[in-house]
């Protein structure tokens, strides 16, 4: 590209520069290396930090001891050889710094937007989970929460530290992340460390790297869109100035009348998209993901997509997520785990939003699993809230992620997904569907007829259909369609009560057998 899509105001540029440069002085390990941490087992483990240029730094853990000399930039790094899981608290020594209560096990990053950021205290099980944590039921589960922030350049560190699973720490942590980690720790029997890095109301484009933004094919639409936003910025800034003034006057008038404005009406109008927007492209990656690298991790779980469920983003979601996943993996650069697992939560049932957006995003999420190596997806269309984009029942979401990880990443011999559409054949007036991940067999979760199947003939007019399980296949038909061409399942924003599962109770993913394009509303 010939134009620079990252014009930054001087103040922002200074912030990025200053915060990225280490302060020379005593040996200081990165914030990820703090008391009560978890180190990743089975991989080379980088340990790094800052000190005075040219200073010798010694790092020791268990029987390993390594020396290095700080570079002229004040940075140093060593690598611990792969470690075995251990629940026995140990010490990690970095120079004169002693990091205590260090465990070795599995470390996962939990990222996305508001449904990942939703804290345990806001979930249905929140009070009970916090009480159990306070009683000491989760000693092998450790938590690291990345504070919110944004930046134009990759940052070096964050201001946070690891915490044991006390009631307060658990209550404030990601509910999806916590329930995932809790289930995984119980199943694997080893310590689990969780790193939360999530911000509500964010588009996936905020979470990709600068390089991916500038060069990845999956970000082509984003580059065009952002260039258009910059071209329109002067006019948008003037509209924003007027909106701010009107908002100020409204608040002052309400205050004078003794009727303070509260809730959404009190919110300051959002700034236009541009170089100062707090959720501009790449800014969350730079501030909240880049500082975590190259900390050794097992993988990442991702709950996001609501902000991408509208024009122009929904049809491009798989491509944009490919850019995100590949940029994360490239920058983490883990030799033993270059394509680390990346599992997404398929959007739940929700009655509002664009008529076509959520089904398209769900399809894109299924394609992420099908098309991107070592990616995966869990279905949640049975645990959403039709009237709330933030469903509170996060326990099954986390537990399904754990089941998927056990079967996929840890290769346990267990069914880890519900039925996934594979192929269709036509026999007379019926469409016969085949599936992967049938487990012990196909089933109806409530014993009733399968819901949310529709069928179409050559006119592509979809009508409700009767769907019957026949062995490991589903036979779909309607008296209104003599010659079936296509079938869809749960192709709506709110397929509440969907009941197509395998015998293990894992729900089938929504799908359509017709390919390409965005179906018209109601189609």
N, C-alpha and C positions, 0 to 999 in steps of 0.2 A: 504494500500500500504506500501511496505517496504522501498521504496526509497523516498527521499525528493525532490519534484518537485519545491521547492522554494529556491534553493541556491541563496544567495544574497551576493554581494560584501560588504565589511565592510562599505564603504562610504554610500551605499544605506541603510544599516541597521541603521546606525546612523541617517540618515535623517528621516527615518520612526519613530524612537524612539523619537527624539527630537520634531518633529512636532506634535506628538500625546500627549505629556505631557503638561498640562496646566502650564502657568506661574502664580505663586501665587501673589496676590496683591489685588487691589481694586476689588469690585464686578463687574464682566463683563459678561453680557449676551452673549449667542451665537450670531454669526453674522446674523443669520436668524431673530433675534429680533432687528430691526432697524426702524428708522423713515419710514413712508409710507408703512408699512407692511400690510399684510392681514392675519388674524387668521381664521382657519377653523371653520365653524359653525357646531353645532349639534354633536360634539364629545368632549371627554376629550382632553384638549390642554396642552401638556407638555411644560414647560418653563424651560430652563436650562442655565447653564454657569459655570464660575469659580470664585474663590475668595480664600482668605487665608484659610487653613485648620481650621475647628472649628468655622468659622465665621457665625454669624446669618444673614440670607438673608430674606428680606420681599419682596413679589411680590403682586402687587395689580392691578386690572383691573375692572372698573365699580364698582359693589357692592361687588366684591370678593376681599378677602385679605388672603394671605397664608404666613406662616413662615416655614423656614427650616434651618438646620445647615449644613454647608459644611463638606464633609467627609475628611478623611486624604489625599485623592488624589487631594483635591482642587476643587472638582466638587460638584455641587448642582442641584437639580431639584424639581419643584413643578408641580402640575397639576391644571389647571383651569377647573372648571366644564363646561359642554357644553354651548355654547353661541348661541344667536340668531343673524341672519344676521343683519348688521347695516352699513349704508353708512355714519353715523355721525362720523367724526374723534374723536377718543378718545385717552387717554394716558395710556400706560402700564408702571408702575413704578417697577423698579428692584433695590432695595436699593436706592441709590442716583441717579441712572440713570433714566431719563425720556424719554421714547420712544413715540414720538408724531405722530399724523396723522394715528392712527391705525384703520383699518376697519375690519369688520367680514363678511366673505362670503365663497367662494369656492376656494380651493388651488389645483392646478394641477402641476405635474412634467412633463416636456417636455424633452425627452431624445432620444438618438440614435446617428447616424453618420451624414455625411455632409448634407443630405437633411433636417435634423432637425436643424443642426447648421446654415444653410443658413439664412442670416440676411434679415430682411424686405427690406433693401436697395437694395438687389439683386433680389427681386421678381418683378413681373410685376406691382403690385399695390404699390410698395414701396414708390415712391415719394409722391403719393396722401395720403397714410396712414400716413407717417411722417408729412405731412403738416397739416392733420386733428388733429394729436396728438399735434402738436405745438400750434394749435388753441384751445386746451383744450377739445376736443371731447370725451376723454376717461378717465375721472377723477376717475372712479371706477375700472380701470384696472391697476394693479401694477406688476412690473417686478423684478425678482431676477436672475442674471446670474452667474452661477458657473464658475470660471476660470478653464482653462485646467490644468491638472496635473496628476501625476501617483505615486503610492506608493505600497509597499508590505504589509503594515499593515493598518487597518482602521484608517483614520484620524479623529481628533476631531472636526475640524472646517475648514472653508474656508474664504478667504479674499474677501468679497463682501458685498453688502448691497442692500436693496430694493430701487427701484426708481419709481417715478411717471411716467406716460406715456407721457413724453415730446417727442418732435420730435426726439431729439438725441437718447434718450433711446429706443424708438420704432424702429428707423432705424437700431440700432445695435442688436436688439433682434431677436430670431428665428422667421422666417416668418410663418412657420406652426404653431408654438406655439401661436404667436400673433393673427393670424386670427382665430384660435380655440378659444382663450380666448375672443376675441372681440365678436364673434358670441354667445358664451355661456353667456357672461355677459348681452348682449342685450336681450337674450331669458329668462334668469332667473330673471333679474332685481335686482341682488345682486352683491356686489363687487367680483372680481375674481383676485386671485394672481397666477402668473405663475413663475415657477422655471425652468430655462433652464440649462440642464446638458448634453451636447452633444459634441462629437469630431469627426471630419471627418476621413474617412478611417479606421473605427474601426470595428472589428469583435465582435459579441455578446459575445464571451468569455472574452473580456476585462471588461465586465460589470456585471459579476457574482461574488459572494462573495467567499472568501477563503474556507469557509466550503462547499459551493456548488461544488467548483472545486474539493475538496478532496473526497467528499462523495456522491454527487447526482448522481443517475443513468443516468440522462440526460447528464452528463459531462464525461461519460466513454470514448467516442471517443476522447474527448479533452485531457484527462489524457494520453491516449496512444500516441497521436500525440505529446504532449509537451515533453513526455519522449524521444521520438525519436529526437526531436529538440535538447534536451540537449545532447544526445549521439553524435549528429553530430556537436555540437557547435564548438569544436576546429578547425575542418577543415573549417567550415563556417566563423569563425573569420579570418582565414588566407586568405581566398578568399576575405573577406571584406577589409582586410588590403591592399591587392594588388589593389583592385578596388579603394580605397581611394587614393592611390598613383597615379594611372593612371588619376583619376579625377583631382587631384591637378596639375599634369603636363599639362593636357589639358587646364585648366583654365589659368595657367601661360603662356603657349604658345599663347593662344588666346589674352591675355592681351598684350603680347609683340608685337603681330602682329596688335594691334589696333582693334581687333574684339572681344569685350567682349562677353562671353557666357551668354545667358539669358534664361528665361523660364525653361522648364523641364530639358533641357540639363545642366543647372547650378545647379541642385539639387544634394546635397551630397548623395552618395549611402546609401541606408537604411541599418542599422545594422542587423545582423542575429537575428532570434528569440531566446530569452534567457532571463536571469535574468535582463539584463540592457535594454531590448527593451522597448521603451516608450508605446507600446500597447500590452504588454504581458498579459497573462491571469490574471484576477482579478484586475489589477492595476488601472483601471479607476473607478471601483466600490469603491475601497478603498479610492481614492482621491476625488471623485466627487459625490458619492451617499451615502456612509456610513456617511459622515459628516452632511448630511441632517436629519438623523434619530435621534430621533423619531418625528420630526416636523409633526404635524397633517395635513394630506392631504386628498383630495377627491379621487384622483387616479392619474394615469400616462398615457401619450400618447407617443407612440414609433414609430419613423420613422428610420428604419435601415434594413439591409438585403442584400444590395448590396455586402458587403464584405464577405457574406456567400453564395454567389450564384455560387460557384465553388466547385470542389472536394477538400477535402472530406466533406465540411460543408453542402451543400445544402440538402442532404437527412436527415441530423441529426438536421435540424433547429428547428423543433417543440420540440424535446427533449431538446435541448440546451436552448431554450426559456422557457421551463417549469422549468428548473433549475434556470434560471434568475428570472422569475416572482415569483417563490416560495421562493427564497432566499431574494428578496426584501421584500416580504410580511412578512416573518418570522422575519427579522431584524427590520422592521418598528414596528411590534407588536402593531397594533392599535386595542384595545379591541372591539370598536364599528364598526370597518371596517377592520377586519383581512384579508379578501380577497378583498382588494380595487380594483376597476375597472382598467384594464390594456388594452388599446386599441392600436392596431398596424395599421400602414398604409401599405396596400398591395402595392408592388412595381408597379410603373407605366409602361406604354409602353416605350420600349427602344430598338433600333435596333441592338445594339452591344452586347458584352458579350458572354458567353458560349451559345451554341445552345439550351441546355436543362435547364440551371441553373435558369433563371428567372421564367419560368412556375412552376418549382418544388418548388422554394421559395414561390411563390404566393399560391400554394397548401398548403404548410406548414403553411402559415399565416392563411389560412382558417381553417386549423386543430387546430391552436392555439385557435381560437374562439370556435370551436366545442368541444374541449377536455379539455380545462383549465377553471375551474370555474371563472365566472365573467370577462372573457376576451372578446375581441371583435375585429372587423376588418372593415376597410373601403376600398372601391375599388377606384383606381385612374388610371386605364388603359386608360382612355380617356383624361387625362390632363398631360401626360408625353411629353417628347421631344425625338423623335427617334434618334437625333444626339447628345444629351446631357444627361449625367447621372444625371445632376442637373437641372431638369425642373424649370422654373421660375414662373410658374403659381401655386403659393402655396395657393391662396385664397380658391379655392374649396376644397383643401385638409383639411385645417383647419376647414372650415365650415361643411364638412361632418363628421369630428370628433365630432364637436359640436352637430350635429343632432343625431349622434349615442349616445353620452352621454346623451342627453335629453331623448331619448326613452328608453335607457338601464339603465343608472345609476339613472336618475331622474324620470323614469317611467312615462313620458308623453305619452299620447295616440296618438302617431304619428308613421307613418312608418319611420324607422330609418336605413334601409338597403335595397339594391336592392335584386333581386331574388337570392336565394341560392339553389343549386341543392339538391334534397331530394331523388328521386328514379327514376328508369326506368323500363318500361315494354315494351314488344314487341308485336305488333299487325300486323301480316302479314309481310310486308317488311319495316315497320316503327318502329322506337323507339319512345316511348311516355314518355316524361320527366315531372316530378312533381317537384315543388319548394316550399320552404318556403319564407316568406317575399315578397309575391306577391303584397302587398299593395292594391291599388284599382283595380289592374289588371296588366297583362303583356302587354308590348308594345314595339314598335320600336321607338327609340328616334328621328329618322328622317323620319319616315313613310315608309321607304323602307324595303326591305327584310332583315331578320336577317343575320348578317355576322358572319364569323369565326366558324361555326359549321362544324365538320367533323364526319364521321361515318365509322365503320369498321365491317367486318364480322369475321368469325373464324380465318382468316389468319392475323388478327390484322393490316391490311394495311388500314390506314385512308385516306379517299378521301373527297373532298368537298361535303357538303350535303345541301339540301334544308330544311330550318327550318321554320315552320309555327305555329303561335300562335293559339291554339284552346281552348278558355276559359282560364282556369288557368293552362294550360299545353302547351308544345311545342312538335310538331310532327316533327321528323327528318327522312329524307330518302334520298336515292340516287339510281338511276337505276343501279349503279355498285355494290350495296350490296343487295342481295336478302334476306339474313338472318342476321339482325343486331345483333351484340354482344356488341358493345361499342360506346359511343359518347364522343366527346370532344368539349369544347367551349373556344375560345380565348387562345388556348394552343400554344402560341408562344411568343417570346420576345416582339414583337411589334404589338399587335392587334390594330393598329391605325384605328380609325373610328368605333370601336365596338359600337353597337347600341341596344343591348338587355337590356331593363330597365323595371321597373314597371311604373305605371301611374304617380307616383310622381317624375319620372326622375332619380331615383337612379339606377346605373348601376349594372348588374348582375356580380357576381364573376366568373372568369374563373374556369373551373372544368374539370374533366375527370371521366367517370363512371367506367373505368377499374381501378383496384386497384394494389398497390404494385410495388416497383421497380422504376427505372428511365427509362423512355422511351428513346430509341436510338435517336440520332440527327435526326430531321425531322420526328420522329415517333409520 
